[in-house]
Amino acid sequence: MNSKIEKFFMSESAFIVLMAMICSGVFAGSSLFLEYRVGFLNGVSISVMLEEAVKTGVYTALIGYTGGFLFARILEGPLVGILDIGGGVMTGVGGGMPALFLSMGLDVLIKNFWVSLIVGALIGIVLSCIILVIRKLMPNGYGTMGTEIMVGAGNTIGTWFGPMLLISAITFDLYAGLGAMLGAVICHRKKSPIIGGITLGAMIVGYVAYLLGLTTLGIGV
């Protein structure tokens, strides 16, 4: 059973499914941010740029800035074998795509939460297919054996982000902090980078606690 699961996660189909899920969540997070000012899965600078663009109706700077990140990561992914969620998805899909649709007058694609989930998934499918096609077109010796999805920075300094994320999760919410610590411990025991464990642990435990009514997760604060 484990071998089948591992085989699936190492397949191109899994990459497409994971990209669809990630982009759906990030894009829908931007939808929540535009409507309720919560849920934005991006940096403060991008949120400020998006708010200012919506206020002024001028999206050129935001599209150019975030589009550059997305384009670079799409080309980089097949070469280095890693797709950085930060620059590729959070910045490009979470900031650039909403700005692009809003500039075209397609507000319903981003301002309707349920529609944004579907649109985000479709964006993830398209991006993953483009990355896989580029990888297949690479000459022998230049492409990598596969493309993985990485949470965090695209360089070795990302190793030091773990404690910072852990502290942020603890100060944000008790249950999110407990989940982050649990995820960090599991990844540390498996000798894996703790950033992914912290992020997933905080999201899963924090959301379960929210559904049980144990916390508000800062909503409305």
Secondary structure per residue as TSV (DSSP state, phi and psi in degrees):
chain	resnum	aa	ss	phi	psi
A	1	M	-	360.0	-45.1
A	2	N	H	-62.4	-37.4
A	3	S	H	-66.2	-35.4
A	4	K	H	-67.9	-42.1
A	5	I	H	-63.8	-44.9
A	6	E	H	-62.9	-40.0
A	7	K	H	-63.3	-39.2
A	8	F	H	-65.2	-46.7
A	9	F	H	-67.7	-18.6
A	10	M	T	-91.5	0.6
A	11	S	S	-90.8	164.2
A	12	E	H	-69.5	-30.6
A	13	S	H	-62.3	-40.3
A	14	A	H	-64.1	-38.9
A	15	F	H	-60.5	-42.3
A	16	I	H	-65.9	-44.0
A	17	V	H	-63.7	-45.8
A	18	L	H	-64.5	-40.3
A	19	M	H	-64.0	-39.7
A	20	A	H	-62.7	-42.5
A	21	M	H	-67.4	-44.3
A	22	I	H	-65.1	-48.6
A	23	C	H	-65.7	-34.4
A	24	S	H	-62.2	-45.5
A	25	G	H	-65.5	-43.4
A	26	V	H	-67.1	-44.9
A	27	F	H	-65.9	-41.7
A	28	A	H	-67.4	-31.1
A	29	G	H	-61.9	-37.9
A	30	S	H	-66.6	-34.1
A	31	S	H	-63.4	-44.6
A	32	L	H	-62.2	-38.6
A	33	F	H	-64.7	-42.2
A	34	L	H	-67.2	-30.7
A	35	E	H	-92.3	-40.4
A	36	Y	H	-125.0	-0.6
A	37	R	S	63.3	30.4
A	38	V	-	-137.4	160.9
A	39	G	-	88.0	4.2
A	40	F	-	-75.4	116.4
A	41	L	-	-92.2	69.3
A	42	N	S	-160.4	179.0
A	43	G	-	-78.6	164.2
A	44	V	H	-62.2	-39.4
A	45	S	H	-61.9	-39.8
A	46	I	H	-69.7	-37.3
A	47	S	H	-64.1	-40.3
A	48	V	H	-65.3	-42.5
A	49	M	H	-63.7	-40.4
A	50	L	H	-67.3	-44.0
A	51	E	H	-60.6	-43.3
A	52	E	H	-67.0	-38.4
A	53	A	H	-65.8	-41.7
A	54	V	H	-64.4	-38.6
A	55	K	H	-68.1	-41.6
A	56	T	H	-93.2	-21.4
A	57	G	-	81.1	8.8
A	58	V	-	-107.9	112.3
A	59	Y	-	-108.9	2.1
A	60	T	H	-58.2	-50.0
A	61	A	H	-63.1	-43.4
A	62	L	H	-66.2	-43.6
A	63	I	H	-64.1	-42.5
A	64	G	H	-65.1	-43.0
A	65	Y	H	-68.3	-51.8
A	66	T	H	-73.0	-33.2
A	67	G	H	-64.0	-34.3
A	68	G	H	-63.4	-41.8
A	69	F	H	-61.7	-48.0
A	70	L	H	-63.5	-44.9
A	71	F	H	-62.4	-42.5
A	72	A	H	-64.3	-41.1
A	73	R	H	-70.5	-34.1
A	74	I	H	-64.0	-40.0
A	75	L	H	-75.6	-32.8
A	76	E	H	-76.0	-36.0
A	77	G	H	-52.1	-51.9
A	78	P	H	-66.5	-23.9
A	79	L	H	-80.7	-46.5
A	80	V	H	-95.7	-11.9
A	81	G	S	83.3	7.6
A	82	I	E	-134.6	130.3
A	83	L	E	-104.5	115.5
A	84	D	E	-79.7	118.4
A	85	I	I	-63.1	-37.5
A	86	G	I	-57.4	-58.7
A	87	G	I	-80.4	-38.3
A	88	G	I	-78.0	-49.8
A	89	V	I	-97.5	-53.9
A	90	M	I	-62.1	-47.0
A	91	T	I	-77.3	-49.0
A	92	G	I	-72.4	-52.7
A	93	V	I	-80.2	-40.8
A	94	G	I	-74.7	-29.8
A	95	G	I	-110.0	-47.3
A	96	G	I	-72.8	-45.3
A	97	M	H	-63.7	-45.3
A	98	P	H	-59.2	-41.2
A	99	A	H	-62.6	-40.0
A	100	L	H	-63.6	-47.2
A	101	F	H	-66.4	-40.2
A	102	L	H	-64.8	-38.3
A	103	S	H	-66.5	-24.7
A	104	M	T	-91.5	-0.7
A	105	G	T	82.0	10.7
A	106	L	-	-92.5	58.0
A	107	D	T	-61.0	-33.7
A	108	V	H	-63.0	-26.1
A	109	L	H	-70.8	-21.0
A	110	I	H	-117.9	-31.6
A	111	K	H	-84.6	-19.1
A	112	N	S	-91.4	116.6
A	113	F	H	-59.0	-47.9
A	114	W	H	-67.4	-36.5
A	115	V	H	-66.9	-38.2
A	116	S	H	-64.4	-32.9
A	117	L	H	-61.6	-43.9
A	118	I	H	-69.5	-44.7
A	119	V	H	-62.1	-42.2
A	120	G	H	-61.2	-41.5
A	121	A	H	-63.1	-42.0
A	122	L	H	-64.2	-39.4
A	123	I	H	-61.1	-43.1
A	124	G	H	-62.0	-40.6
A	125	I	H	-64.1	-45.3
A	126	V	H	-62.8	-46.5
A	127	L	H	-63.2	-43.3
A	128	S	H	-64.8	-38.8
A	129	C	H	-65.7	-39.7
A	130	I	H	-62.2	-44.2
A	131	I	H	-61.9	-43.1
A	132	L	H	-67.0	-37.3
A	133	V	H	-66.2	-43.4
A	134	I	H	-60.3	-41.1
A	135	R	H	-62.6	-40.1
A	136	K	H	-70.8	-26.0
A	137	L	H	-84.6	-10.0
A	138	M	S	-68.3	139.3
A	139	P	-	-60.9	152.6
A	140	N	T	-58.3	133.4
A	141	G	T	99.5	-14.4
A	142	Y	T	-105.9	-36.2
A	143	G	S	-79.1	164.4
A	144	T	-	-98.4	172.4
A	145	M	S	-72.0	-22.4
A	146	G	-	-169.0	174.1
A	147	T	-	-121.0	123.2
A	148	E	E	-105.6	164.9
A	149	I	E	-109.9	125.1
A	150	M	E	-116.7	134.6
A	151	V	-	-94.9	126.4
A	152	G	S	117.6	-159.4
A	153	A	-	-77.8	157.2
A	154	G	S	-90.9	23.5
A	155	N	S	-147.9	-177.9
A	156	T	G	-67.7	-18.0
A	157	I	G	-67.2	-17.6
A	158	G	G	-60.4	-22.3
A	159	T	G	-60.1	-30.9
A	160	W	G	-88.7	-3.1
A	161	F	H	-77.7	-20.5
A	162	G	H	-52.8	-57.9
A	163	P	H	-59.0	-35.3
A	164	M	H	-65.8	-42.8
A	165	L	H	-65.4	-38.7
A	166	L	H	-63.2	-44.9
A	167	I	H	-63.2	-40.6
A	168	S	H	-63.1	-41.6
A	169	A	H	-65.1	-41.1
A	170	I	H	-65.7	-41.7
A	171	T	H	-74.2	-23.3
A	172	F	H	-75.4	-47.1
A	173	D	-	-162.2	142.1
A	174	L	H	-59.4	-48.3
A	175	Y	H	-72.2	-36.5
A	176	A	H	-63.3	-37.6
A	177	G	H	-65.3	-41.8
A	178	L	H	-63.5	-41.4
A	179	G	H	-64.4	-39.2
A	180	A	H	-63.9	-42.0
A	181	M	H	-65.2	-41.0
A	182	L	H	-62.5	-45.1
A	183	G	H	-63.4	-38.8
A	184	A	H	-64.5	-42.3
A	185	V	H	-63.6	-44.3
A	186	I	H	-61.5	-46.1
A	187	C	H	-67.1	-37.3
A	188	H	H	-64.3	-40.5
A	189	R	H	-66.1	-30.9
A	190	K	T	-87.6	3.3
A	191	K	T	58.3	39.0
A	192	S	-	-112.4	158.5
A	193	P	-	-57.5	135.0
A	194	I	H	-81.6	-9.8
A	195	I	H	-59.4	-48.3
A	196	G	H	-61.8	-41.9
A	197	G	H	-63.7	-41.5
A	198	I	H	-62.1	-46.7
A	199	T	H	-64.6	-50.3
A	200	L	H	-66.4	-41.6
A	201	G	H	-61.0	-45.1
A	202	A	H	-63.4	-41.3
A	203	M	H	-66.9	-47.0
A	204	I	H	-69.4	-55.0
A	205	V	H	-65.9	-41.0
A	206	G	H	-61.9	-40.8
A	207	Y	H	-71.2	-39.3
A	208	V	H	-61.6	-42.6
A	209	A	H	-62.8	-37.2
A	210	Y	H	-65.9	-42.4
A	211	L	H	-64.7	-32.4
A	212	L	T	-81.5	-3.0
A	213	G	T	78.3	18.2
A	214	L	S	-85.8	-16.4
A	215	T	-	-154.9	158.5
A	216	T	-	-98.9	-5.6
A	217	L	T	53.0	30.8
A	218	G	T	78.1	3.2
A	219	I	T	-67.2	128.5
A	220	G	T	89.0	-3.5
A	221	V	-	-83.2	360.0
